[in-house]
Amino acid sequence: MTHASIEKTGVIRALGLLSGGLDSTLAARLLLEQGIEVGCVNFHTGFCIQSHTSAIRNPKPGAPPPRHDALHAAQSLGVKLHMVDISSDYVRIVTDPKHGYGKNLNPCLDCKIFMVAKAWAMAKELGYHFIFSGEVLGQRPMSQRRDTFPVIDREAGVKGWLLRPLTALRMPETEPEKMGWVDRSRLEGFNGRGRKPQMALAKKLAITDYPSPAGGCCFLTDENYTRKLRDLWAYRNNRDYSMEDILLLKAGRHIRPAPHFKLMIGRDQSENLFLSGFRKGRMTIQTKNTPGPLTLVEGEITAAEDRLLACRIAARYSKGKDLPTVQLTVDDGNVTEVVEVTPLPAHELPDHWHV
């Protein structure tokens, strides 16, 4: 990378990966404190917990709309944020990760390599001199280890040019430190999964408004979510997925009474409204004479007994589950009809149907 711009302007520019969590916010702030011009990038993979929640949950009347943590952090820091959708390219990371999965379907090491490589390409294109992240040695079991940091740097093609300000004192010097662009003595040497040192630093820097510094932000680390994704792959006999698929995996109860079809049943009004946006191309079932959820049918239902079973399950989750019969409106996209069924008793709904 050319350093002509530094000689000309005297300005050091760094591009950081910003999730909006405490660690990435602190990393950016430490460099800002050294007079470095900081820009940030936030990558959208499609599996962000916050994005799903914002799409499904409606705020209560008078409540502020859900905020985007990365946008909020960038605004608080006073830095430019590049928001980049990588969801289409990310498919291959999820479906066939070179370094495998973590506890669930989280391809954390491949994910980090992919994002770092993307950020480095952006940095060179936009005139940034190095990149940085909020990673902390020992914090994540798959991607934030002493033996995996060099793998990330090497496979992303950034060896020496990725600075980790929060854990730098425990790592070899990077090129920005060697060249005197970054004062190593003003960086940190955090280690492990505890967050007290980060919280203490946040207090010192007067950073008070940040998300709870614990857990992850990706649904691929969630056991329930990944179980649904595995079920989807098994049903289709391949590992393809669309953005619509991964959104729907988060909403509603998922019940598969047979290999060839699945029901997605709203659990509250917000989920009913969300699911209603995905009616096209799917059979829908809605209670008519009693309050109840919207049910989407994924797959093909041609047999009368499958159709009846789907309606009885939908009735089971309505306010009329204890009535002798419940009326439902069934719309398969071509024909709409009203049917009357006996709700399925709880003992006839086996646990293994629940995805």
N, C-alpha and C positions, 0 to 999 in steps of 0.2 A: 504494500500500500504506500502511495506517495505521501510524503510529509510536507510537500510544498505549501499546502494551505496553512499549515502551522507556522511555517517561516514567514508567510505573508501576513497573516492576521494575528498570530500569537494565541489563537483560540483552539483549545483541545475539545473535540466533540466525541461523545460516547452515546451509543444506542443500547438501551436496556430492554430486557424482556420483562414486561410489567403485567402481573396478574391482578394487581390491586390489593393483594394481601400485604400483611405487615412486612414480610421479608423483602419483597421486591421494592416496596415503598422506601424502606430504610436504605437499601442498596443505592437507589437513585439519590436519596438525600445526602448520603455520605460523599458522593461525587460532586453534587451541587455545592456542598460545603467547601470543596476544594477549588471552586471557581470553574469547574468543567461544564461545558454546555451539554446538557443532557436531553436526549430525545428518547422516546420509548415506543415499543411495539407490543400489541396485544393480538394474539392469534386466536381465531375462532375455529374450533375443531368440530363443533356440533354436539360435544358431550359435556359442555359446561353446566354444572348444576344450577348456577345462577340464571343462565339463559333459559333453561327449562322452566324454572320456577316463575320467572318473570312472564313467560309466555302463557302459563297456565293459571296462575293465581291472580285474581283481580284484587287490587287494594280496596280496603274498606272505605266507605264514603268519608271524605275529608282527610284521608291518609295520603301522604306523599306517594307518588309512583315509585316502584322498585328502582333502585339506582344500579348503575353498572359500576362495579368496584374499580375497574381499571380507569374508566373515564373520571370517576370521582378522585382517585389518587392522582392522576395526571393534572387535574385542575388544581388540587391542593398543593401539588409540587410546583405548579406553574411551568410544566413542560409540554411539548408537543407529543401527541399520541397518534401513532399510526395503527389503525385497526384493520387487520388483514384476515380474510376468510380463506382458510386452508382446508376446509372440510372435504372438498372433492379429492384433493391430493392425499388427505389423511386416511382415506379408506384403506390403502395398502398397508399403512402402519398398523391399523387395527386388525386387519384380516390375516396378515402374514408378517408379524414382527420378527426380524432377524434374531433379536436377543430374547425372544419369548415374552411371556406374560408374568405379571406379579401374582398376587394372591387370587385375583379375579381375572378380568380380561384387560387389565391395565398394562399396556406396552410401554412402561415408563421410560426405559432406557432408549428405545427407538424413538419415542416421542421427543425426548430432550434433544437427541442428535438431530432429528428432523427440524425442530424449531430453532436450534442454534445455527444450523446451516442456513436456514431461511433468513434469520436475523443478520448473519454475517454477509450474505449476498445483498441484503437491503443496505447495510452499513456502507459497503463499498460503493453501491450505486448512489447513495444519498450524501456521501462525503463525510461519514463518521469515521473516526480513527481507530476505535476498538469497540467491543461490545461487552456487556456485563449482565449478570443475573443475580437473583436473590438467593441462590442455592447456599445451603449450609452443610458442611461435612457431617455425615452421620444422621441427617434428619430424615431422609427417605431411604427405606431399606433396599430399593432396587437401583435408583439412579444417583443418589447422593452419598457415594462411598469413595474412599481413597483410591480404590482400584477402578472405579467406573468413571471418575472425572477425566482421567487421561483418555479413556475410550471415547467419551463424548467429544473431547477436543480434537482427537485424531480423526475420527470418522466424520465429524462435521467440517473438517478442514480449517480449524481455527487455532491450532496449537500455538499457545502463547498470547493470543489476542482476545481471549475470553477472561475477563476479570470477575471474581466473585468477592465483592467487597466485605461481606459479612464473615467470611471464613478465610480470607486471604492470608492471614498470618500463620495459618497452618498448612499453607500450600507453597509450592515454589513460586518465585517471582515471575510475573507475567511481563510481556514486552512493554506495556504502558508504564509499569513500575520501573523497569530497567532504564527506560528512556527519560525518566524523571517527569513524565506527564502526570503521574499519580504519586502522591506521598504515601508510601506504604505504612508509615508510622501512624497515619490517621485512619487506617482501616481496622477491621476487627478480626478476631480469631475464634468466632463462635464454633461450637461443636456439639453434636448430639440433638436429641429430639425435644429437649426442654425449651420453652420459649421465654423464660424469665429474663435472660440477657437481652433479647430483642425488645421486650416490653420496657426494660429499664432504659435502653437506648432511646426508644420512642419517647419516653418521659423526658429524657435529657434534651431531646431535639424538639420538644413541644408538639409531638405528633400524637393526637388523642383520638381522632376519628378514623378508626380502621376496623375491618372485620375481625371477628373472633379468631385469634391466631392459633388455630388448631384444625386438624382434619384436612381433607383434600377438596378440590373443587371440580373433580371429574367423576362422572357417573360410572366410568369403567372400573373404578375402585369399589363400587357399591355391589354387594353380593346379590341383592334382589334385582337390581337392574341388569346385571350381567347374566343372571339366570334367564331373564326374558330374552336377552339377545341370543343366548345359546339356543333357546327354544325356537327362535325365529330362524336361525341358521339350520337347525335340524329339520324344521318343517320344509324349508326351501331346498335343502340338500346342497347348499352352497353358502358362501360367506358374504354375499353381496348385501348391501343395505343402502337405503336412501335417507335423505334428511327427514322425510316424512316418517319413515320407519322408526328412527331413533327418537323422534319427538313422541310418537305414540307409545313407545315402550315405557315412558314415564307416567302416562296418564291412565287412570282407572285401574280397576281389577282386571286381570287377564286370566281367563279361564279357557282351557282347551279340553273339551269333552271328547274329542276325537282327533286323530292325527291331521285330518284335512280341514278343520276349521277351528277358529278361536273367537271368543267373545271378549270385547273390551267394554267394561261397564263403568260409567261415571260414578264417582264416590261422593260428589257434592255438586252444587250448581256451577262452580267454576270449571270443574272437569267436564260437566255436561256441555257447557258452552264451548269449551276447547274442542271436545270430540265432534261437536256439530260441524266444525270446519273441515272435517275429513269424511263427510258423508259420501262424496262422489266416488262411485265405483264400489261401494260397499253396501250391503244390506243393513238397514237400521231397524231397531225395535224400540218402541216407546210406549209406556203404559198410557192408557186412555181414560179409565174411570177412577184412577187413584194416582197420587203423586209417585213418581219413580224415576230411575235414572235413564239416560240415553244409553243404548247398547249398540255398538258397531260389531258387525260380523266380518272377520278376516278369513278369507278362504271361500270355498264353494259349498253351498248347501243346496242340494237338489232333492235328496230323499225327504219324504214327508216326516219321517220319524226324527231326522236331524233338526228340521225346522221346528217341530213341536218341542223338542228338548231345549233348543235355544230360547224359545219363548218362555218356557217354564222356568229356566234359569233366570232370565231377565225379570220375570214376575217375582222370583224369590227375593230379589234385592229391592223390591218396591215397598211402599207403605202397606200394600195389600197382601203381603206374604202370608198372613194368617187367614185371609178370606178364602171361601170355597173356590172362587174363580176370580180371575183378573182379565180385563180386556186390554189388548195391546194393538197398536198400529204397526204393521210390518210393511216396509218399503224396500223392494229389491232393486229399485232404479227404473223398473218398467211397470210394475204393478204395485199398488198400495191396497192393503186389505186390513180389516179388523178381525182379530181372532180372540177367542176366549179360552183360557187355559187354567188348569190347576197349578198354583205355584209349586215348584219343586221343594219338597221337604229338605231340611238341612242334612238329614242322615243319608239322603240320596245324592249328595254332592261330595264326592270323595276328595280328600286332601290333594291327591296327586293331579287332580284337574287344575288346581291353582298353579299358574306359572310363576 
